[in-house]
């Protein structure tokens, strides 16, 4: 594929090197001479020193003919303008990095539609999502977000204690807009119908709005919920810590943020309703002892400094914290920490660069769909309904979906949900489905003509 990366900072450099290793025709645009020269010596790709929001520079990078443009600088305006101009010039798909604050405004204003951008993301929120998976869903085997985070998929193993054992999906009567997309068991995997029966030991993939899923996952797993809220301490009140606290406080966790900057503490106190913000330096062992960090269920280090994050996790573990998680900005360090972390008391290390690379690489395909997740039963794919599609304007229940496929989410504008039988599919909607290898071609044909 012909791919342009605007910005050669931490995120852009990591992404560009990964794309070049996979032999994509990559062009990188960077305003800083030093960063551009440094990357040029390391990468088998064209590096242009210039402004990625300039028409002349984008034309020089051959944006009119590119398959994909990633705008990943640290400046919202540069990224948005770069994407919007490139799309008007003829770029097939444009992906835009934004500050988390702008992404939080998506329910108020459709930036994607207004600027003709295919996808908007923030690296801080992606890292926070990765961290939150360990905290909110400790029993889940897999957790992924789809449909702009409105829908979540989780995998859970059916417990012998669950009332779902030996009952059909029809009999279980799950809440509306919850979908069991796949079942994996010893003898094979399947995309189920309502008459399929769950068995103890099955690994089930369920889709739904995150809050609704929590009850279902508990029901399928150990069958009983933990009524005690998780005691969670976040070290660092920057965007990583703030985004994570926002996610967790809505789930009833008892969240405390330790932040050394008094002004930031005041800002966080006003913006977080159910989080306790303390003006504390968590690198001080005495202050951690005084705040009884050892009693925490989770301690998460989320500052910009890798060394502080690792050392405070080690201290929290030694004080007795049950689980420790850390942000590690260098992806190679994060890999090493994940490999040995449990031996030294760190449950997992999350790299914002790697979380972003993983998110963006799903767009790197010449096919008319994106693979969100590959499961044993099939792929979870994302694809858009074309204007000429035969299913445009039809109800979900009136469409002859191919065997081996299951619709799990419908994105219409900025609204997303697990589709119900009476929902109408319109041209331009984005569909998410789990499809077996045999069903994929027939399913995509429905969407295209």
C-alpha positions, 0 to 999 in steps of 0.5 A: 500500500502507498501510505503517508505518515504525517509526524515523526514524533514518538507515535509516528516514528514507531508506526513508520518503522513498522510500515517500512518493515512490512514493505509498504510504500511509505512517505513520512512528513516531519517539520523538525529537521533533526527528527526528519534527518534522524528517521531518514537514516533509519528507515527505508522510506521517503522522508520529507521535511515540511508542514503536513498541513500544506497542500504543496507538501501533501502533493509532493508526498503524492497524497492524491494517489495514496491509499492511506494517510495517518496524521499523528503529530501532537497538534490537533489542528495540523492533523485535522487540516492535513487529513481534510486536505488529503481527502479532498486531494484524493487520498482514499482513507485518512486517519487522524490523531487528536487530543483526548479532550477533542475525542470526548466531544464526539457526542456533541459534534461529528468531527469525522463527518464535518472534516471528511475524516475516516477515523479519529483516535487519541493515543492517550485514550487507547493506552487508558483503554488497555489498562482498564481492561485488566481492571474492569474485566479480570476474568475475561480472556479477551476484551476489545472495543469496536464501533468507536468504543460504544460496543465491546467484545469480551471472551469468557469461559463458561463456569460449571457454576453458571446457570447458562450451562446446558441451556440454549441461547434462546432459553437464556433470554439475554437483555436486548442488544447483547449478542453471543457472536462465537462459541469455541469448544474442544471439538471446534468453533462456531458462530451460533444460532439461538438454538445452540446450547452452552456447555461448561468450559465453552469459551464464549465471545459476547458483544454489547454496550460495556455496562450491560456486558458486565452482568452477562460476563459475571453470569457466564463466568463464576455466576456471582458478582463481587459487591465490593468496589475495587480499590484503585490508585492511579499515580499521575493525573495527566491525560493517561490518568485522567482518561483512566479515572473517567472510565473507572469511576463510572464502573463503581471503582473507588479511585484515588489519583496521586498527583504532585502538581497542585494546579492539576489536582484542582483541575482534576477535582472539578472534572472528576465527580467520583474520584479522590484527588490527592496532592501526593508525590508517589515516588515517596515511599513514606507517602505511599505508606501513609496513604495505605497503598498496600491495601489497593486492589490495583496500583497503576503508574501512568506518568510520562516517566518510565523510570518513575512508573516502574519504581513506584509499581515495585514499591506498591507491590512490596507494600502489598498492592494486589495488582500493579500496572504500568505505562511504559512509553518505549515499546521495547521496554514494555515488551521486556517488562511484560515478559518478566513483570509478574516475577517482580510484581507488575501484572502488565505494562502498556505502551501507548506507542504499541497500543496506537500501532495496533489500532492503526494497523487494522486499517492497513489493508487493500481489502474493502473491510478491516479485521478488528479481531481474529477468533477461532470461529472467524474474523470480526470485521468492519465494513461500510454499506455502499450506496448501491448495496441491496441491503440499504434501506432494509430491516435487519430481520428482512435480510438473508444473512449468509450462514456462518455470519453474525451482525454484532454492531451497527454504527450510524453517524455517531450512534452505535448499538448491537442491532435489533431485528427492526433496525434499518440499515442505511447506505453509509452505515458501518457494520461490524460482523463476525464471519467464518472464512466461508461466509466472508465473500457472501457477506461482503457482497451484500454490503457492496451491491 
